[in-house]
Amino acid sequence: MGHTWLHILLLFSSVISGYARVPITPTVIMQPNWPLIYRGETVILQCKIQGGGGSQWMYEWRPTRLNTSSIYVHTIEYDGGHFSCRGSSSHGTTDWSDVLILTVYQLSVSPSWLSPGDSVTLSCEVEHLPAGTRFFWYKAVPKLSGRYYSYELLPGSSNGTDENFYIVHGQTNTAGYVCEAGTGEPKYRDPSFVWSADPHPAASLSVSPDRVQHFRFDSVSLSCEGNSAEWRVRIFTEKDQLSDGCYWGNLNGSTCTLKLFWYDSGVFWCESGSGEFSNAVNITDQYNYGPILVSPVHPVAEGDPVTLSCRDKQQKLLSKVFFYHNDKLLHNDSREELNISAVSKSDEGFYKCQHSGKESPKSWMAVRALSSPATSSFPVMLIVGLVIGVVLFILLLLLWHYRRSRGVAFFRSDWIRLFI
């Protein structure tokens, strides 16, 4: 009898506290129901309570989210994870559902900035990789009619690969890539990009004013040049967002003029309807009250002169400025400009300027290495010399054969010296 009253008392207490057990186990359903989710995609998780009758359920999620049967999981915010749910009503609370493991993968590229001819490694990174997963590799092709891209399989990838990496040899220009883990069907998504700073690409992007750093509210013109008549400007922001670089700007032919108020700092490039990518450039938006560093947008060739300066919001050239290279002070004395008479690879790196205690953002200055003229011309000179030597030898043999057939002793030491 005492045990019965104790049981009733415990049941009453759990009902009052809202935790009476309802003998139902919910199920978490994912839409779309793909085993592997690409980072940046959004999926919907639904908490299904079968046999719950007409009860009005309150829902609880791990990670916690109340009073909703569905949650949107943005995989750019949730880097995978474990999700479960349960429901509560006037009748009590269900058990927790089985855990749904959300496996997220993403493509990384290295290097992300390249010199023409570099090899680029694509890596499809997956945690808790299911056994037997195959990887498919694609190159992005711009579609000017929409935001997304079409995709072309890379060589040797039609049946997928066992390895989660793929090496592109001899990369020469800006390009976008995606990987698919587990399926051979590319979905609509933003690719990962390899950017080229080549100053002589098949398609090129120029910036006016020609500098990396600009003040917020400044107007900047981006011009696309190449074989195509149709272009769009793209930006990949520091917040890892890909968007139309001229959405808030004014497009006139192949030139986009925009105000940096609408944009974050990021990488800009041009894409054509014929599948061309231009070189890419960094543009930094300075929105505080500090100065900006005036530095070249495109790589500087070895041996060329370079001048860096510091300007204020009124575009006034500042004096008494300190310049830094990779956070190291270059000179103990202040100056108006930093002049490098002939840049070398050692001058490549991040630069910033400081004026009256205020610093500009950092900007990367790339230096393009040039091949030595003597080295590059040596093989040509060697080949030409060999050809001339062979021709002279054949002529000598023919002449000797001709003279001998006529019985004339022709060769004397002074003739030999003449031919040699």
LUMKETI-369900 format. One record per residue (C-alpha): x, y, z. Coordinates in steps of 0.25 Angstrom, whole numbers, padded with zeros to 4 digits, always signed. Layout:
XYZ;...
! end
This chain:
+0000+0000+0000;+0011+0009+0003;+0018+0007-0010;+0005+0010-0017;+0004+0023-0011;+0018+0026-0013;+0016+0023-0028;+0004+0032-0029;+0011+0043-0022;+0023+0042-0031;+0014+0042-0043;+0006+0054-0038;+0019+0062-0035;+0024+0059-0049;+0011+0064-0056;+0011+0076-0047;+0025+0079-0052;+0022+0077-0066;+0031+0064-0068;+0021+0053-0068;+0026+0043-0078;+0018+0041-0091;+0022+0028-0097;+0025+0034-0111;+0039+0035-0117;+0040+0046-0128;+0048+0045-0140;+0056+0056-0146;+0055+0057-0162;+0064+0065-0170;+0061+0072-0183;+0067+0071-0193;+0071+0057-0188;+0086+0056-0193;+0096+0048-0185;+0106+0059-0186;+0103+0074-0186;+0112+0084-0193;+0117+0096-0184;+0108+0108-0187;+0095+0100-0190;+0083+0101-0182;+0075+0089-0177;+0062+0088-0170;+0061+0079-0158;+0046+0074-0154;+0042+0068-0141;+0032+0058-0145;+0023+0052-0133;+0015+0040-0138;+0003+0036-0130;+0002+0049-0122;-0013+0051-0125;-0018+0065-0125;-0008+0070-0114;-0002+0084-0115;+0013+0081-0114;+0024+0090-0109;+0037+0086-0116;+0051+0086-0110;+0063+0084-0118;+0078+0080-0115;+0084+0091-0118;+0072+0097-0110;+0061+0103-0119;+0046+0104-0113;+0032+0104-0118;+0035+0101-0133;+0034+0087-0140;+0044+0091-0151;+0058+0098-0150;+0066+0104-0161;+0081+0099-0160;+0090+0109-0167;+0103+0100-0169;+0111+0113-0170;+0108+0115-0155;+0107+0101-0151;+0119+0093-0155;+0112+0080-0154;+0107+0075-0141;+0097+0065-0133;+0082+0069-0133;+0071+0063-0125;+0057+0068-0121;+0045+0065-0111;+0031+0070-0109;+0024+0075-0097;+0009+0076-0096;-0002+0076-0085;+0000+0061-0084;+0014+0061-0081;+0028+0060-0089;+0033+0051-0099;+0046+0044-0099;+0057+0050-0107;+0058+0046-0121;+0070+0038-0127;+0081+0047-0130;+0083+0052-0144;+0097+0054-0148;+0099+0065-0158;+0112+0063-0166;+0117+0076-0173;+0128+0076-0183;+0135+0088-0190;+0145+0090-0201;+0158+0097-0198;+0168+0102-0208;+0183+0104-0207;+0188+0114-0210;+0176+0123-0211;+0185+0133-0218;+0194+0128-0228;+0205+0132-0238;+0202+0127-0252;+0207+0113-0254;+0205+0109-0240;+0199+0095-0236;+0187+0096-0228;+0182+0086-0218;+0167+0084-0216;+0163+0077-0203;+0149+0072-0199;+0149+0073-0184;+0139+0064-0177;+0138+0060-0162;+0133+0046-0159;+0134+0042-0173;+0125+0030-0177;+0132+0018-0182;+0133+0017-0197;+0130+0032-0200;+0135+0036-0214;+0139+0050-0218;+0135+0057-0231;+0142+0070-0235;+0136+0081-0244;+0141+0094-0250;+0131+0106-0249;+0126+0112-0262;+0119+0126-0260;+0104+0127-0264;+0101+0142-0266;+0086+0140-0266;+0087+0136-0251;+0094+0136-0238;+0099+0122-0239;+0109+0114-0248;+0109+0102-0257;+0120+0092-0254;+0129+0083-0263;+0135+0071-0258;+0150+0071-0257;+0159+0061-0264;+0159+0047-0257;+0147+0051-0248;+0135+0045-0256;+0135+0032-0247;+0139+0040-0235;+0152+0038-0227;+0156+0030-0214;+0165+0042-0210;+0159+0054-0204;+0168+0063-0211;+0171+0067-0226;+0183+0074-0232;+0181+0084-0243;+0195+0086-0250;+0199+0099-0257;+0187+0107-0252;+0189+0121-0260;+0176+0129-0256;+0165+0132-0246;+0156+0120-0245;+0144+0114-0237;+0143+0099-0232;+0134+0091-0225;+0134+0076-0219;+0123+0067-0217;+0125+0056-0206;+0117+0044-0209;+0109+0047-0221;+0112+0051-0236;+0102+0062-0237;+0107+0076-0234;+0096+0085-0227;+0094+0100-0228;+0105+0106-0218;+0116+0116-0218;+0129+0110-0222;+0143+0112-0215;+0152+0121-0223;+0166+0122-0227;+0170+0136-0230;+0181+0141-0239;+0188+0154-0239;+0194+0152-0253;+0195+0166-0259;+0194+0160-0273;+0182+0151-0273;+0173+0147-0285;+0163+0156-0278;+0167+0167-0268;+0161+0176-0258;+0166+0190-0255;+0162+0199-0244;+0161+0214-0243;+0166+0220-0234;+0178+0210-0236;+0180+0206-0222;+0176+0196-0212;+0171+0204-0201;+0159+0214-0202;+0151+0222-0192;+0136+0218-0189;+0127+0226-0198;+0138+0227-0209;+0134+0224-0223;+0142+0213-0230;+0141+0209-0244;+0144+0194-0248;+0146+0192-0263;+0146+0178-0270;+0154+0176-0283;+0154+0163-0291;+0148+0156-0303;+0134+0156-0298;+0124+0167-0299;+0116+0163-0286;+0123+0163-0273;+0119+0163-0258;+0127+0168-0246;+0127+0158-0234;+0132+0160-0220;+0136+0151-0209;+0135+0158-0196;+0143+0157-0183;+0131+0150-0177;+0132+0139-0187;+0120+0144-0196;+0120+0143-0211;+0111+0154-0218;+0109+0162-0230;+0120+0173-0229;+0111+0183-0236;+0098+0180-0230;+0098+0194-0223;+0106+0201-0234;+0104+0207-0248;+0108+0198-0259;+0112+0205-0272;+0116+0195-0283;+0127+0187-0276;+0130+0197-0266;+0124+0197-0252;+0124+0209-0243;+0120+0207-0229;+0121+0214-0215;+0128+0205-0204;+0117+0209-0194;+0110+0197-0199;+0121+0187-0199;+0131+0181-0189;+0146+0179-0192;+0148+0167-0202;+0153+0161-0214;+0147+0166-0228;+0148+0160-0241;+0141+0159-0255;+0133+0148-0261;+0128+0146-0275;+0117+0139-0282;+0128+0131-0290;+0134+0125-0277;+0145+0135-0275;+0151+0140-0262;+0159+0152-0261;+0170+0154-0251;+0166+0157-0237;+0169+0169-0228;+0168+0173-0213;+0160+0185-0209;+0160+0190-0195;+0149+0199-0189;+0155+0208-0179;+0143+0213-0170;+0150+0219-0158;+0157+0232-0157;+0171+0227-0160;+0179+0229-0173;+0180+0220-0185;+0192+0214-0191;+0193+0217-0206;+0199+0204-0212;+0198+0197-0226;+0186+0188-0228;+0194+0179-0238;+0207+0172-0236;+0220+0180-0238;+0230+0174-0247;+0244+0171-0241;+0253+0183-0244;+0242+0193-0245;+0241+0206-0237;+0230+0207-0226;+0225+0219-0218;+0216+0217-0206;+0209+0228-0199;+0199+0232-0188;+0187+0240-0191;+0175+0246-0182;+0160+0246-0185;+0162+0259-0193;+0172+0251-0202;+0183+0260-0196;+0197+0254-0197;+0202+0253-0183;+0216+0256-0178;+0223+0251-0165;+0219+0237-0168;+0225+0224-0163;+0224+0212-0172;+0224+0197-0168;+0227+0185-0176;+0221+0172-0169;+0219+0180-0157;+0234+0184-0156;+0237+0199-0156;+0245+0202-0169;+0251+0215-0164;+0254+0222-0151;+0250+0235-0157;+0237+0240-0163;+0236+0243-0178;+0225+0247-0188;+0227+0235-0197;+0234+0222-0198;+0242+0220-0210;+0247+0207-0215;+0256+0209-0227;+0256+0194-0232;+0247+0184-0224;+0251+0170-0222;+0244+0158-0217;+0249+0161-0203;+0240+0174-0203;+0227+0166-0205;+0218+0166-0193;+0208+0174-0185;+0210+0189-0184;+0204+0200-0175;+0206+0214-0171;+0205+0222-0158;+0202+0237-0157;+0200+0244-0144;+0198+0231-0136;+0187+0226-0146;+0190+0214-0155;+0184+0210-0169;+0180+0196-0172;+0190+0186-0177;+0191+0183-0192;+0199+0172-0199;+0208+0177-0210;+0212+0165-0219;+0225+0165-0227;+0225+0157-0240;+0238+0150-0243;+0244+0152-0256;+0253+0141-0263;+0267+0145-0266;+0269+0149-0280;+0283+0142-0281;+0277+0129-0275;+0265+0130-0284;+0273+0132-0297;+0284+0122-0294;+0276+0110-0300;+0273+0118-0313;+0287+0122-0315;+0292+0107-0312;+0282+0102-0323;+0286+0112-0333;+0300+0110-0331;+0298+0095-0333;+0290+0097-0346;+0301+0106-0352;+0312+0096-0348;+0305+0084-0354;+0302+0092-0367;+0317+0096-0368;+0321+0082-0366;+0312+0076-0377;+0317+0087-0387;+0331+0083-0384;+0328+0069-0387;+0321+0072-0400;+0333+0081-0404;+0343+0071-0401;+0336+0060-0408;+0334+0069-0420;+0349+0072-0421;+0353+0058-0419;+0345+0053-0430;+0352+0062-0439;+0366+0058-0434;+0369+0072-0428;+0377+0073-0415;+0369+0085-0410;+0370+0086-0395;+0382+0094-0390;+0384+0099-0376;+0380+0113-0379;+0367+0108-0386;+0364+0100-0373;+0366+0112-0365;+0357+0120-0374;+0345+0111-0372;+0348+0109-0357;
! end
